[in-house]
Amino acid sequence: MIEYLQDNLALYMFFALCVLIYSGFPLGFVLGGTALLFGMIGWGLDVFELVQFFNLVPRIWSDAAENLVLTSVPLFVFMGLLLEGSGLAEDLLHSVQVLLRKVPAGLALAVNVVGTVLGAPIGIVSASVVMLSLVSLPMMMDRKYSAAFATGTIAASGTLGILIPPSVMLVVMADIMSVSIGPIFYGAFLPGFLLSALYFAYMILVAMLNPAIAPPLDVSESNMSWCQFGKVMWEGFMPSAVLLAATLGVIFAGWATPTESAGCGAFATVLLAWRKGRLSRQSVADVVNRTAVTMGLIFVLYCGSNGFSYVFRSLGGDQLVIAFFQSLDIGPWGILAFLMLVIFLLGLPFEWTEICLIMLPIITPIFMILEFGEHVGRADVITWFLVLMAINLQTAFLTPPFGFALFYVKGTAPVAISMNDIFRGCLPFMILQLTGLVLCIAFPEIILWLPKQMIG
């Protein structure tokens, strides 16, 4: 019995975590507490030394506190929170709406464009969805849009920022897997715009088949002089162009690394907020405070995750995971399908940070040895898988009944809009996201083409 426990203690550690994450305690404490508990049990079974706990301090210091890649995370969070209250979204939404005033579902398309353009630098789903909901939902309701179609459009468009670079989630994923962030950023670029294009096509198709769902702009609202039109375009697109140039442009031009682009984007956001008259001492203090709270939560998760993964591996968890998947005898494609299903299901009750910090350390050994033949080269497997995982997690934000984006919309929607309306509106977009995921699996060049062009 003792020998059996010694050989399988890591397995029971994983099962204990699966139970304790539903206890209601903060996940960082659950991860760290599980590591401490099973480290002590391992010491009692003579498979773990207490002195090994001292290794956690330098690991946490080097992996989180001293990690230069992670310095971009608080900058991206700061940028997103400051951008949320700067008024740029309203200007861009109005500009795109005027530009698309004669296109079916023009306002919905405008929301999609704003979610794509500003969702990337905001990079936080809650901030993106709440911002889009506050700005556009009253306008869509005034125009007699279907409640389901309007809320689905907002929720789906708001989740794009978690995938399109620069994205906090991609930075965290690359750091956990100990790979360069550059290929991941480049790899997520085309899939993000693929999903945006699928949304775009769906909105136009729905509006053409049933105009009552998305009524066109009134003729009286669409009339304006060329001078007025030019002013609206300038006020809407110029700040957004500056922001994209400061974040994505400097990366593609080779002037800054993805980590350094966070500083460029934060500085550009400060200038734009100042230009809009939204940069006050109080607003900056509020954003800094919210950034510190967010980073504190992420750091606690990092500490707990680091402790869990270290003890798990010390108890032989890597070998157990590899042996488990080899025993399934389902091949690399079966393993990929199994992991995609597990990640999708985990995405229903948990945030992406929790899933990444729990799953990636456990499944890393698997993807270090998987081979997909000519479909995906060995050197590209990690980039391909991480982007697939990011798309999968984005889908989970929209999946009823637990998708977080659904509750973000409900929290800002009028009482007359029910959760059933939001569920019905998000379901088609969830199917579109799964379609995009399948396309990226079947045609990996959607992910890998740009990294190969930019990095070689």
N, C-alpha and C positions, 0 to 999 in steps of 0.2 A: 504493500500500500504506500509506504514511504517513497519507494522508488518511482511508483506511478505518479505521485504528486510532484516529485522532483522533475520528472520529464514533462509534465503537462501543466505546471503552475501558470505559465504564461497564458494558456488557454482559459483557465479559470479567471485570470486577471482581466481578460477581454470580456468574458461573460459578466463579471462583476461591474465593469464599466457600463455595459449595455443596460444593466438594471439601474445603476446609480444615477445615470444621466436623466432619469425620469423622477428623481427625488425632489426636484425643485431647488436644489442648491446651485449656486453659480458654477458653471462648468469648469472654470479654472481651478476652483477648490476641489471639485470632484476628481478631476484628473490628477492633481497633486496628491490628494488624500488617498486615492487608489494606488498611486505609485508608492507612497509611504507604507501603506498597509501591506502590500504584497512584497515590498522590500523586506519588511520585518518578518513576514511569513517565510520568505526565501532564506533569510538569515537563520530562522529556526530549523529549516530543512537543509541547511548547509549548502545552499546553491547561490547565495548572495552574501557579500560581506558588507557590514555596516559602513566601513570606510569608503565604500563606493559612492555613498551619498555625497561625499565631499566633492566628487567629480561634477556634480550638478552646478555648483557655483561658477566655475570657469566656463562650463557649457552654456549656461544661461547668459553669462556676460558676453561671450563671443558670438553666440547665435542671435541674441536680441539686443542687448544694451550697446555692444560695440559694433554691430553689424551695419556697415555703411549703406547696404541696399535698403534696409528698413528705415533709414532716415527719410526716405521719400514718402513713407506712409503718413506721418503727421502733417507733412506739407500738402499732400493730396487731400487729407481730411480738412485741413484749414482752408484750402482753396475751395472745396466743395461747399463748406458751411458759409463762407463769405459770399460765394457766388449765389447761394440760395436766396439771400436777401438783398442782392444788388439791383434787382430790376431788369437785368439783362434778358431774362427769359420772357418777360412781358413784351419787350421791344422786338425780340426775335420772332415771337409767336405772331405778333401783329404784322410784321414784315412778310413772313412766309404766307400768312393768311391772305394778305393783299396780293401777293405774287400768284397765288393759286386760286384766286377768287372765282375763276371760271371753270375750275376743275371739279368734278364730282367729289364730295366729301372734303372740300378744300380745308376746312377747319381741322378735321381729324388728321389730314395729311400734314398740316402745319404742326400739330402736336407731335406727330411722329418725327418730323424734321428736328424740332426743338429737343426732343428726347435723345435723338441721335447725336446732335451737335453739342448740346450742353450736358448731356448725360455722361459723356466721356470725361470731361474735366471735373465734373462733380464727383463721379465715381462711387457714390453712396446711394444705394437703391432707395432707402427711406427718404433721403433729402430730395432725390429726383422725382419720385412719385408724388410726394407731398407738394413739392413746388409746382409740378404740372397740374395737379388736381386743383390747387388753390387758384392758379392763374387761368386755366382753360375750362374747368368743369362748369362754372357759372355761365360762361359764354356759350358753351355747347348746349346747356339746358335752355338758355334764352332763345337759341336758334331752333329749338324743338328737336334736338337730336334724341335718338333712342337712349334711354338711361344705360341699358346693357352695352350698346355699342360705344358710348362715350366713356364709360368707366373701363371697359376692356382696352380701349385705345390708350387711355392714360396709364393704366397699370403696365401694359406691355411696353409702351414707349419708355416708361420710366426705368424699366429693368435693363435697357440696352447699355446703360453706363457701366454696369458691372462687367461687361464683356469687352466693349470697345476701349482700346488703350487711350490714355493711361488709366489703368484700373488698379485700385488697391488690392483687389482679390488676386489679380495676376502676379503682383509683386509678392504677396504672401505665399502663393503657390510656388513660385520659382525659388524663393528662399528656403522653404521647407524641403524641396527636392534638391537643393544645392546645385541649381543650374542657372545659367545666365538668363537675365530677364529679357534681353534683347530679342532672341528668337520667339519667346512667348508673346511679347508685345506685337511683333510683326505677324505672328501666326494668327492672333485673334482679330486682326484688323479686318480682313475680308469676310470671315464668318459673321462678325458684327454687322457689317453693311449688307450681307446676304439676308440676315433676319429682318433688317430694316426694310429691304426691298420687298421681301415676302409680305410684310405688314402693309406696305404701300399698295401692292397689287391687290391684296384682299380688301382694303378699304375702298379703292376705286370700284372694284367688282361689286361689292355690297351696295354702294351708293348708286351704281348704274342699274342694278337689278331691282332695288327697292329705295327710291329717292326719299321716301318718308322717314327712313332710318337716319339719313344724314342730309337734311335739306340744304340746298345751295345758298350762297350769300345773296341777300336782297340786292337788286340792281341799284337802289338808292345808296347802299353802303359801299358799293364797289366803284362808284364814280369819284374820281379825283384828278386834279391837274397833274401834268408831268412834273411840275415843281414839287407838289406834295408827294407824288410817288417817289421821286428821287430822295427826298428827305426821309421818308419812311424806310426806304431801303438802306440808306446810309446809317441811320440810327439803329436799325435792327442787325444788319450784317457786319458792319465795321467792328464793333466790340467782339463779336463772336469770332471773326476772322483773326483778330489780334490774339485772342485766347487760344485758338487752335494752333496758330503759328508758334506761340510761346510754349505749348505743350507737345504737340505732335510734330510741328514743323521743324523744331530744332533737333528732334531725333532723326527724322528722315534726311535732313540736310547734313547730318553728321557733326553738328556743332555741339551737341550735348548728349550724354548718356541718358537712358530712361530715368535713372535716379536723379541726375542733375535737372532734367526737364521739370521735375516737381517744383524745384526752386524757381525756375523761370515762370512756370504757370502761376505759382503763388504770388510772385511779384507783379505779374501782369494783372491778376485779379484785384490786387490792392489798388493799382493805378486805375482800373476800370471802375471799381467801386468809388474811388475818390472823384472820378470824372462824373459819375452819376449823382454825386452828393450824398452817397450812402456810407461814407467812411467817417465815422465819429469815434470818439474815445470809448463810448459805451458799447458800440457795435463790435469794435475790435476786441474789447475785453470779454464780451459775451462769446465771440467766436473762439478766442484763445481758451476760455474756460471749457467750452464744449469739446474742443479738440483735445484738451488735457484729459477730460473724463473718458472720451472715446479711446484714447491711447492707453489710458490706465487699464481699461477693460481688456484691450488687446494684449497688453503686456502680461497681465495676470494669466490670460489664456496661454500665452507663449510659455510662461514659467511652468504651468501645470502640464502642458503638452510635452514640454521638454523632459520633465521628470517622468511622465508616463512612458514615453517612447524609450527613454534610457533604461528604465527598470524592465520594461517589456522585452527589449532586445537582450538585456543581461540575463534574463531568465530563459532565453532561447526562443523568443517569439518569432524571430525571422525564419528560423528553420521550420517552426510549426506552420506558419503561413504558407511558405513554399510547399511543404509537404501536403497541406490541405488542398491547394489548387492542383498539385500534380496528381493527387488521388482522385480528383474529379474526372480526370482524363477527358476534358472537353476542348483541349487545344487553346491556342492564344485567342481565337475569335470567341470561343465560349467564355473564356475568362473576361475578355473585354465586355461582353454582353452582361455577364453576371455583375461586374463592378459598376457598370452604368446603371443597372437596375437598383443595386444597393444604394448608390449615391443619390439616385432619383428619390427613393423612398426616404432616405435620411433627410433629404431637402424639404420634406413636408413639415416635420416638426422643429427642425433646427436651422440656425443661421449658417451661412456659408463659412464663417470663421471657425465655428465649432466643427463642421464637417471636415474642412481642410486640415485642421490641427489634430483631429482624431484619425482620419482615414489615411492621409498621405504618408505619415511615418510607418503605418502598418503595411500599406500596399507597395511602397517604394521598392522593396526587394524583388517583388514580382515583376515589375516593369523594367527592372534592370536586366532581366534574363529573357523576356519575351521576344519572339521573332515573328514578324509578319511577312517574311519573304520579300517579293518584289513590290508588294502593295505599299509598304512603308519601310524605308531603310532603317537599319538598326540605330543609326545616329539620330534619327528623327522621331523615334517612338515617344520619347518623353514629351517633346514639344506637342506632338499630335495628341497625346493622351491628356495633357493638362488643358489644352484648349477645348477638347471634347468634354472634359469635366466641367469647365467653366460654362459651356453652353447648357449642359445638363443642370447645373445649379441655377442658372437663369430660368430654366423651365420650371423648376420647383417653386420659384417665387410666385408663379401664376396658377399653381395647381390647387384646385379646391380639395378639401375645405380648409387647408392650413397655410396656403401660400401667403407669405408676409405682405406682398404687394397688395393683396386683396384687402387686408385690414388697414393698410396705409391709406388706401382710397376711401374706405368706409369711414375712417376717422375724420376725413375732411369733406365728405359728401353730405348733402342735405338729408334730413330724416326720411324723406319720401323715397330715396334710393335704398333699396333693400340689399342684403347680402346675396339673395338669389339673382338680382339684376347683375351684380358684379360677377358672380359665378358664371352666369350665362354669357356675359360679355367677354370674360377671359378665356373661356374654353376654346374658341376658334384660334386664338393667339397661341395657346399652349400647343395645339395641334401643329400650328405653323412652326413653332420652335422645335418640336420633335422632328418635323420634316427637315428643318435645317440641320439638326443633329445627325439624322440618317444620311443626308447628303454629304456632310463632312466626313462621316465614316466611310461611305462608299467612294468618295472622291477626295482623298487626303490632300491633294494639291490645293484645294480651297484654303487649307491651313498652311501648307508647307511651301507654296509657290513664293510668297513674298519674303519669308526668311531666307530662302535660297537666293533670291535676287539681291537682297540688301546685305546679306552676310556672306553668302557663297557656300 
